[in-house]
């Protein structure tokens, strides 16, 4: 919950769709793109953009962009201009680089020697400064501060040994991947195909879905010939709302071509020898929607395991378990299951109040928590409460909640946090406050319980978090090996840099 209040956010979400079969298609590609993007709205609320193509040679690209939420950026009348698209990509933005203006809204479209390309990007380049200089040395001007425009211009540059009459997009993408190791998931649209790309460390998520007839959506009998189209998304949570079945993840370092003929893996760019993947572990902790699937496991299930692990590491003498609505609810349920304590609700959330930093005067500022939450007094009066939260970032959100519960009758309020303390900033696409702002780096952290008014405070350890995440991956890989002739397992690794300060690659500034 405090992640939300502290303004911590994911940089963006990307989504793409290609209609299968004959073109022009009967599939309403623009509607699929819009609904897919709405399902990714939690990944960015600043701006949204769609680019569609008719897939002809040369293609006609149509662009629609706007500030704010998807439904605000794309009014129904405006979507009509996209109705002739046979494929398209789209993007919703939460900026970590680049100012909040329409010019920074993605996807970016540029002319290349071989025609237009459109690019949508999730992530943040760790060596962007050096890459900007390189692009400018080629005489290319950059009109925005966005890493995504930088990626687009790098893709437009001819790679070594490319023939002049035909673009080798695999070579161009590989050239980009050798220039910058992380962090990005990309969608690149050229003519009648979309290239889905994930950096070699797999830091940001990307997965593929298959659009099938609604009658086949929940059956196991949907065959390849039933395919109405292909979609690619930052998260699989978008698939159900558009009638798509989860197909597979894009692997770290993989370049996948998606066309009306199907999905084809073109290449996998390896990491330096000995380096493990570095999927962002905070996708599991907070950023992803609970119904999304990463690495063969549902995010909700991982959060429950985190709660169970927290109960093992930090048991409490208490009467009831609860949570601050609602991102930490799965962890609270897991804690209750493991501890044997009953789970109850202690707070009722007013969903129509904005973030607590939007305060017009002193009196309302003092009422900030009280106007956002109501105490369900009958559930906990006279009882000791264990309150599970997903984080304590600065400490200025949880403290008034504890005060509210104690004034409403809780005899004790113990705080258990289902993630380790945040200690370091992220340079790979997550907007985290500066190191100095984080409560874990302040003197008050030594007596954080007293500072926030709790009876006790304990966090999940880094080892506990990694164990909870990787337990499900190991189980999934065992299941895969049972039905496969291959006995080898894929390497598993996660980025914990914001917790440990150990970044997966050397940072360049």
Residue pairs with C-beta under 8 A, 6 or more apart in sequence:
1 323
1 324
1 325
1 326
1 327
1 328
1 389
1 390
1 391
1 397
1 398
2 324
2 389
2 390
2 391
2 392
2 393
2 394
2 397
2 398
3 286
3 327
3 390
3 391
3 393
4 327
4 355
5 355
5 356
5 357
5 393
5 397
6 391
6 393
6 394
6 397
6 433
7 355
7 357
7 431
7 433
8 286
8 393
8 430
8 431
8 432
8 433
9 43
9 44
9 94
9 96
9 287
9 430
9 431
10 42
10 43
10 44
10 94
10 122
10 287
10 429
10 430
10 431
11 43
11 44
11 93
11 94
11 95
11 96
11 122
11 123
11 124
11 429
11 430
11 431
12 43
12 44
12 91
12 92
12 93
12 94
12 106
12 121
12 122
12 234
13 37
13 40
13 41
13 43
13 44
13 91
13 92
13 122
13 233
13 234
13 235
14 40
14 89
14 90
14 91
14 120
14 121
14 122
14 185
14 186
14 187
14 206
14 232
14 233
14 234
15 33
15 36
15 37
15 40
15 89
15 90
15 91
15 120
15 187
15 231
15 232
15 233
15 234
15 238
16 33
16 87
16 88
16 89
16 90
16 120
16 187
16 189
16 194
16 196
16 231
16 232
16 233
16 258
17 29
17 32
17 33
17 36
17 87
17 88
17 211
17 229
17 230
17 231
17 232
18 86
18 87
18 193
18 194
18 229
18 230
18 231
18 258
18 259
18 260
19 25
19 27
19 29
19 86
19 87
19 228
19 229
19 260
20 27
20 211
20 227
20 228
20 229
20 230
20 260
20 261
20 262
21 228
21 260
23 54
23 55
23 86
23 260
24 54
24 84
24 86
25 86
25 229
27 211
27 228
27 229
28 83
29 52
29 82
29 85
29 86
29 87
29 88
29 229
30 50
30 52
30 79
30 82
30 83
30 85
30 88
31 79
32 211
32 229
32 231
32 242
33 50
33 52
33 82
33 88
33 89
33 90
34 50
34 70
34 74
34 79
34 90
35 238
35 241
35 242
36 90
36 231
36 233
36 238
36 241
36 242
37 48
37 50
37 70
37 90
37 91
37 92
37 238
38 70
38 71
38 241
39 233
39 235
39 237
39 238
39 241
39 242
39 289
40 92
40 233
40 234
40 235
40 237
40 238
41 69
41 70
41 92
42 287
42 289
43 92
43 94
43 122
43 234
43 235
43 287
44 92
44 93
44 94
45 68
45 69
45 92
45 94
46 67
46 68
46 93
46 94
46 95
46 100
47 65
47 66
47 67
47 68
47 73
47 92
47 93
47 100
47 102
47 104
47 105
48 65
48 66
48 68
48 69
48 70
48 73
48 74
48 90
48 91
48 92
48 93
48 105
49 63
49 64
49 65
49 66
49 73
49 90
49 91
49 93
49 105
49 106
49 107
49 120
50 63
50 64
50 65
50 74
50 82
50 88
50 89
50 90
50 107
51 61
51 62
51 63
51 64
51 88
51 89
51 90
51 107
51 109
51 118
51 189
52 61
52 62
52 82
52 84
52 85
52 86
52 87
52 88
53 59
53 60
53 61
53 62
53 85
53 86
53 87
53 88
53 118
53 189
53 191
53 192
54 60
54 84
54 85
54 86
55 86
55 87
55 191
55 192
55 260
56 192
57 191
57 192
58 115
58 116
58 191
59 115
59 116
59 191
59 192
60 84
61 109
61 116
61 118
62 81
62 82
62 84
62 85
63 107
63 109
64 73
64 74
64 78
64 79
64 81
64 82
65 73
65 102
65 105
66 72
66 73
66 74
66 78
66 102
66 105
67 73
67 100
67 102
67 105
70 92
82 88
86 192
86 260
87 189
87 192
87 193
87 194
87 260
88 189
89 107
89 118
89 120
89 187
89 189
89 194
90 107
90 120
91 105
91 106
91 107
91 120
91 121
93 104
93 105
93 106
94 431
95 104
95 431
96 124
96 429
96 430
96 431
97 124
97 128
97 145
97 146
97 147
98 104
98 144
98 145
98 146
98 147
99 145
103 143
103 144
104 144
104 145
104 146
106 119
106 120
106 121
106 146
106 148
107 118
107 119
107 120
107 148
107 187
107 189
108 118
108 119
108 120
108 146
108 148
108 149
108 152
109 116
109 117
109 118
109 119
110 116
110 117
110 119
110 152
110 153
110 156
111 156
112 155
112 156
112 167
113 156
113 158
113 164
113 167
114 166
114 167
115 190
115 191
116 190
117 152
117 155
117 156
117 188
117 189
117 190
118 188
118 189
118 190
119 148
119 151
119 152
119 155
119 186
119 187
119 188
119 189
120 148
120 186
120 187
121 147
121 148
121 151
121 184
121 185
121 186
121 187
122 184
122 185
122 186
122 204
122 206
122 234
122 429
123 147
123 182
123 183
123 184
123 185
123 199
123 203
123 204
123 428
123 429
124 147
124 183
124 184
124 427
124 428
124 429
125 131
125 147
125 150
125 151
125 180
125 182
125 183
125 184
126 180
126 181
126 182
126 183
126 427
126 428
126 503
126 505
126 507
126 508
127 179
127 180
127 507
127 508
128 147
128 150
128 180
129 508
129 509
130 508
131 150
131 154
131 179
131 180
132 142
132 150
134 179
135 142
135 150
135 153
135 154
135 157
136 142
138 157
140 153
140 156
140 157
142 149
142 150
142 153
143 149
147 184
151 176
151 184
151 186
154 175
154 176
154 179
155 172
155 173
155 176
155 188
157 172
157 175
158 172
159 168
159 171
159 172
159 174
159 175
160 175
161 171
162 168
162 171
162 172
167 190
169 188
169 190
169 195
170 255
170 266
170 267
173 186
173 188
173 195
173 197
173 255
174 255
174 267
174 269
177 197
177 199
177 200
177 253
177 269
178 269
180 199
181 199
181 200
181 201
181 271
181 505
182 199
182 200
182 201
182 203
182 278
182 428
182 504
182 505
183 199
183 201
183 203
183 204
183 280
183 428
183 429
184 197
184 198
184 199
184 203
184 204
185 196
185 197
185 198
185 199
185 204
185 205
185 206
185 234
185 250
186 195
186 196
186 197
186 198
187 194
187 195
187 196
187 197
187 232
188 194
188 195
188 197
189 195
192 259
192 260
193 257
193 258
193 259
194 232
194 257
194 258
194 259
195 255
195 256
195 257
195 258
195 266
196 206
196 208
196 232
196 250
196 254
196 255
196 256
196 258
197 206
197 250
197 254
197 255
197 256
198 204
198 206
198 250
198 251
198 252
198 253
198 254
199 252
199 253
200 252
200 253
200 269
200 270
200 271
201 252
201 253
201 271
201 275
201 277
201 278
201 279
201 495
201 504
201 505
202 251
202 252
202 253
202 277
202 278
202 279
203 278
203 279
203 280
203 428
203 429
203 495
203 504
204 234
204 280
204 428
204 429
205 234
205 235
205 249
205 279
205 280
205 283
205 288
205 292
205 294
206 232
206 233
206 234
206 249
206 250
207 232
207 233
207 234
207 235
207 236
207 246
207 247
207 248
207 249
207 250
207 293
208 230
208 231
208 232
208 233
208 247
208 248
208 249
208 250
208 256
208 258
208 263
209 230
209 231
209 232
209 233
209 236
209 238
209 239
209 242
209 244
209 245
209 246
209 247
210 222
210 227
210 229
210 230
210 231
210 244
210 245
210 247
211 227
211 228
211 229
211 230
211 231
211 242
211 243
211 244
212 222
212 226
212 227
212 228
212 243
212 244
212 245
213 222
213 226
213 228
213 243
214 243
216 222
216 226
217 243
217 245
222 245
224 262
227 262
230 247
230 258
230 262
230 263
231 238
231 239
231 242
231 244
232 250
232 256
232 258
233 239
235 288
235 289
235 292
236 246
236 291
236 292
236 293
237 288
237 289
237 291
237 292
238 244
239 245
239 246
240 291
246 293
247 263
249 294
249 295
250 256
251 268
252 271
252 277
252 279
253 268
253 269
253 270
253 271
254 265
254 267
254 268
254 269
255 265
255 266
255 267
255 268
255 269
256 263
256 264
256 265
256 266
257 263
257 264
257 265
257 266
258 264
271 277
275 504
276 491
276 492
276 493
277 491
277 492
277 493
277 494
278 493
278 494
278 495
278 504
279 294
279 295
279 493
279 494
279 495
280 287
280 428
280 429
280 430
280 494
280 495
281 465
281 466
281 469
281 494
281 495
281 496
281 499
282 419
282 430
282 498
283 294
283 299
284 294
284 299
284 302
284 303
284 306
284 469
285 303
285 306
285 390
285 391
285 418
285 419
285 465
286 327
286 390
286 391
286 419
287 430
288 294
288 299
289 299
290 298
290 299
290 300
290 303
290 330
291 298
291 299
291 300
292 298
292 299
293 299
295 472
295 473
295 476
295 492
296 472
296 473
296 476
296 477
296 480
297 472
297 473
297 475
297 476
300 330
301 330
301 472
302 468
302 469
302 472
303 328
303 330
303 331
303 334
303 418
304 330
304 331
304 333
304 334
304 337
305 334
305 468
305 469
305 471
305 472
306 331
306 334
306 418
306 419
306 460
306 464
306 465
306 468
306 469
307 330
307 331
307 332
307 333
307 334
307 335
307 336
307 337
307 338
307 388
307 418
308 334
308 335
308 337
308 338
308 468
309 334
309 460
309 464
309 465
309 467
309 468
310 331
310 334
310 335
310 388
310 416
310 417
310 418
310 458
310 460
310 464
311 334
311 335
311 338
311 339
311 416
312 338
312 464
313 458
313 460
313 461
313 464
314 416
314 458
314 459
314 460
315 339
316 339
316 384
316 386
316 414
316 416
316 456
317 384
318 341
318 383
318 384
318 385
318 386
318 412
318 414
319 341
319 342
319 380
319 383
319 384
319 385
320 341
320 342
320 343
320 344
320 346
320 379
320 380
320 383
320 384
320 385
320 386
321 332
321 335
321 336
321 339
321 341
321 342
321 343
321 344
321 385
321 386
321 388
322 332
322 343
322 344
322 345
322 346
322 347
322 379
322 380
322 385
322 386
322 387
322 388
323 329
323 331
323 332
323 387
323 388
323 389
324 347
324 373
324 387
324 388
324 389
324 398
324 401
325 345
325 347
325 348
325 349
325 373
326 349
327 390
328 388
328 389
328 390
328 418
331 388
331 390
331 418
332 343
332 388
333 343
335 341
335 386
335 388
335 416
335 418
336 342
336 343
339 386
341 386
344 376
344 379
344 380
345 376
345 379
346 375
346 376
346 379
346 380
346 385
346 387
346 405
346 410
347 373
347 374
347 375
347 376
347 401
347 404
347 405
348 373
348 374
348 375
348 376
349 372
349 373
350 371
350 372
350 373
350 374
353 371
353 372
356 368
356 369
356 372
356 397
359 365
359 368
364 371
368 400
369 397
369 400
369 401
369 403
369 404
370 400
370 404
373 401
373 404
375 404
375 405
375 407
375 408
377 408
377 409
380 405
380 408
380 409
380 410
381 408
381 409
381 410
382 409
382 411
383 410
383 411
384 410
384 411
384 412
384 414
384 455
385 405
385 410
385 412
385 413
385 414
386 414
386 416
387 401
387 402
387 405
387 413
387 414
387 415
387 416
388 416
388 417
388 418
389 398
389 415
389 416
389 417
389 418
390 417
390 418
390 419
391 417
391 419
391 422
392 398
392 415
392 417
392 421
392 439
392 448
392 452
392 457
393 422
393 433
393 438
393 439
394 433
394 437
394 438
394 439
395 439
395 444
395 448
395 451
395 452
398 415
398 452
398 454
399 451
399 452
399 453
402 413
402 415
402 452
402 453
402 454
403 453
405 413
406 413
406 453
412 455
413 453
413 454
413 455
414 454
414 455
414 456
414 457
415 449
415 452
415 454
415 456
415 457
415 458
416 457
416 458
416 459
417 457
417 458
417 459
417 460
418 460
419 459
419 460
419 465
419 499
420 459
420 460
420 461
420 462
420 464
420 465
420 499
421 438
421 439
421 440
421 445
421 459
421 499
422 432
422 438
422 440
422 498
422 499
423 435
423 438
423 440
423 441
423 498
423 499
423 500
423 501
424 432
424 435
424 497
424 498
424 499
424 500
424 501
425 432
425 433
425 434
425 435
425 498
426 432
426 497
426 498
427 497
427 503
427 507
428 495
428 497
428 503
430 498
432 438
432 498
435 441
439 445
439 448
444 451
445 451
448 454
448 457
449 455
449 456
449 457
460 468
462 496
462 499
462 500
465 496
465 499
466 494
466 496
469 494
470 492
470 494
473 492
474 489
474 492
477 489
477 490
481 487
481 489
493 504
495 503
495 504
496 502
497 503
497 504
